């Protein structure tokens, strides 16, 4: 039995070492718009501590201080959409994320998983996946192709009520599609 375990371990070790996240896999794929904002930019923006006198901007700066990672993938490929869906299911179980929302309507699905943070309304990580977007929002397009799926992962000290404002305020590529998809 021990011998079989060690053989299995040796055979699977290369897969474990070379495993990459779905975000890394599709970072440079022509069928995917990938957004990856590094923790350093959030640290830099947070350290600026600029008070503009504009309450909306001040809330935005406060929000940035807690974010460590922001990643999104947007695709018009059905095959990649299926792979994203499988990755979300696997990752949510593996990372012990709680399913907070699951909506299925008119061929469009939205699922939100999260890991609670410290304090009321705070999260450690937020994983959102929406597929079938072209069914609900036919004009959501990516390089001329209808958007099939959007995957979003945010990690840090996240105030749940401010996520939508962050996406809107940062005016990210694909942000309009995220907004149309109800994220």
NUZA-333371 format. One record per residue (C-alpha): x, y, z. Coordinates in steps of 0.02 Angstrom, whole numbers, padded with zeros to 5 digits, always signed. Example, Ala and Ser with C-alpha at 12.3 -4.5 7.8 and 13.67 -1.06 7.14 Angstrom:
2
+00615-00225+00390 +00684-00053+00357 
This chain:
183
+00000+00000+00000 +00139+00122+00046 +00230+00079-00115 +00075+00117-00219 +00053+00284-00131 +00233+00335-00165 +00219+00284-00348 +00059+00386-00365 +00142+00533-00277 +00293+00528-00392 +00184+00517-00547 +00072+00661-00493 +00211+00774-00426 +00249+00856-00594 +00065+00901-00613 +00060+00976-00439 +00218+01077-00466 +00169+01144-00638 -00013+01176-00594 -00064+01352-00634 -00219+01449-00597 -00345+01479-00734 -00297+01662-00728 -00116+01621-00773 -00170+01497-00906 -00275+01624-01001 -00170+01780-00967 -00114+01791-01149 -00252+01696-01239 -00326+01785-01391 -00502+01727-01344 -00494+01803-01170 -00480+01977-01100 -00377+01957-00942 -00368+02089-00807 -00239+02066-00670 -00206+02209-00552 -00058+02172-00441 -00055+02199-00253 +00081+02329-00275 -00033+02450-00367 -00162+02436-00228 -00026+02466-00098 +00037+02616-00196 -00135+02692-00217 -00179+02656-00036 -00019+02734+00029 -00056+02895-00064 -00195+02934+00061 -00255+03080-00040 -00411+03163+00025 -00496+03248-00119 -00641+03317-00021 -00752+03215-00137 -00842+03086-00028 -00855+02962-00173 -00667+02970-00207 -00629+02953-00022 -00736+02795-00013 -00643+02729-00165 -00473+02759-00084 -00532+02675+00077 -00588+02526-00023 -00422+02509-00115 -00325+02497+00048 -00395+02324+00086 -00379+02243-00086 -00229+02131-00116 -00276+02055-00284 -00402+02088-00423 -00414+01967-00570 -00544+01948-00705 -00565+01844-00862 -00693+01883-00995 -00720+01767-01143 -00830+01739-01294 -00774+01557-01308 -00896+01421-01254 -00753+01298-01223 -00661+01418-01108 -00826+01458-01021 -00849+01273-00981 -00671+01262-00914 -00699+01417-00807 -00858+01339-00736 -00765+01179-00690 -00623+01280-00612 -00746+01381-00506 -00831+01223-00442 -00664+01141-00400 -00586+01297-00322 -00738+01340-00217 -00734+01166-00139 -00545+01160-00122 -00532+01333-00042 -00688+01305+00065 -00780+01455-00005 -00962+01481+00044 -01089+01499-00095 -01173+01666-00064 -01279+01685-00220 -01335+01572-00361 -01451+01643-00493 -01508+01554-00650 -01626+01645-00767 -01657+01637-00954 -01499+01536-00990 -01387+01650-00888 -01306+01590-00727 -01220+01692-00593 -01135+01615-00443 -01043+01707-00304 -00930+01618-00180 -00841+01703-00035 -00731+01672+00114 -00787+01776+00264 -00665+01903+00332 -00651+01987+00499 -00800+02096+00543 -00976+02117+00481 -00991+02135+00291 -00807+02096+00263 -00737+01961+00151 -00565+01883+00131 -00598+01829-00047 -00738+01844-00173 -00757+01732-00325 -00893+01775-00451 -00933+01681-00610 -01067+01718-00737 -01099+01615-00893 -01225+01631-01033 -01210+01820-01028 -01251+01833-01214 -01423+01761-01176 -01467+01903-01058 -01364+02043-01135 -01345+02015-01323 -01250+02179-01347 -01112+02130-01223 -00968+02099-01343 -00783+02063-01331 -00683+02098-01489 -00841+02081-01591 -00891+01915-01511 -01033+01899-01387 -00974+01879-01208 -01008+01703-01146 -00929+01710-00973 -00849+01824-00844 -00741+01762-00700 -00690+01882-00562 -00583+01852-00408 -00545+01984-00276 -00439+01949-00122 -00397+02053+00030 -00499+02142+00161 -00654+02174+00056 -00808+02274+00102 -00947+02181+00014 -01055+02334-00015 -00916+02423-00111 -00869+02293-00242 -00987+02359-00378 -00926+02536-00348 -00746+02478-00368 -00778+02396-00536 -00873+02549-00599 -00747+02675-00531 -00593+02589-00602 -00668+02593-00778 -00583+02429-00820 -00585+02349-00991 -00733+02232-00985 -00804+02328-00838 -00954+02378-00940 -00988+02194-00978 -00971+02154-00792 -01097+02291-00754 -01218+02231-00888 -01202+02054-00819 -01262+02116-00650 -01095+02105-00561 
